[in-house]
């Protein structure tokens, strides 16, 4: 695939992502204006949907890295992994993270006034998850440039971090232990 083709496809994906987020925000704003008293459960639903999409991508992307490490640089398989990784990151993981943060912060403010030790801990762990997201984005760039130096074992281990964070975050949200 040529660079011009990649740039065009990347541009189109970015355009679709921005349009999707804008449409979601506009629809959410209209819903809020139409029925402000019943917006909270809708915001919570949107937040949970975004979290699920974000986590799905965060669990799948490092698995792609595990397989990409074994693909010969420049091979059709390697180039296919590059496209899959880029599209997963830009088309699903990035927008899902943005929506998760926007609605999550609104829910924390509206529902809890940013009060509660469990909430502060949850936000700290989501910051860690966001940092891991950034690490994965950097890895996508390195793989795209054929500059990955990490072995498959590294990506197998790193693949477990989002799962552990998710477990603790869900327990904090449901149990609210402190």
Residue pairs with C-beta under 8 A, 6 or more apart in sequence:
1 79
1 83
6 83
9 83
10 86
10 90
13 86
13 87
13 90
13 91
14 90
16 91
17 90
17 91
17 94
17 95
20 95
21 95
21 98
21 99
24 46
24 99
25 102
28 39
28 42
28 43
28 46
28 103
31 39
31 42
32 39
40 107
40 110
40 111
43 103
43 106
43 107
43 110
44 103
44 107
46 99
46 103
47 99
47 100
47 103
47 104
47 107
50 96
50 97
50 99
50 100
50 103
51 96
51 100
51 104
53 92
53 93
53 96
54 93
54 96
54 97
54 100
54 133
55 162
55 166
56 92
57 88
57 89
57 92
57 93
57 96
58 93
58 129
58 132
58 133
58 136
58 162
59 159
59 162
59 163
60 88
61 85
61 88
61 89
61 93
61 136
61 140
62 136
62 155
62 156
62 158
62 159
62 162
63 155
63 159
64 81
64 84
64 85
64 88
65 85
65 139
65 143
65 148
65 150
65 152
65 155
66 152
66 155
66 156
66 159
67 81
68 78
68 81
68 82
68 85
68 143
68 148
69 148
69 150
69 151
69 152
69 155
70 152
71 77
71 78
71 81
72 78
73 146
74 146
78 146
81 143
82 143
82 144
85 140
85 143
85 144
86 140
86 144
89 136
89 137
89 140
93 133
93 136
94 137
97 130
97 133
100 126
101 126
101 130
104 126
108 114
108 119
108 123
112 119
114 120
116 176
116 178
117 178
118 172
118 173
118 175
118 176
118 177
118 178
119 172
121 172
121 178
122 169
122 172
122 173
125 165
125 168
125 169
125 172
126 169
128 165
129 162
129 165
129 166
129 169
132 158
132 161
132 162
132 165
135 158
139 148
139 150
142 148
142 149
171 177
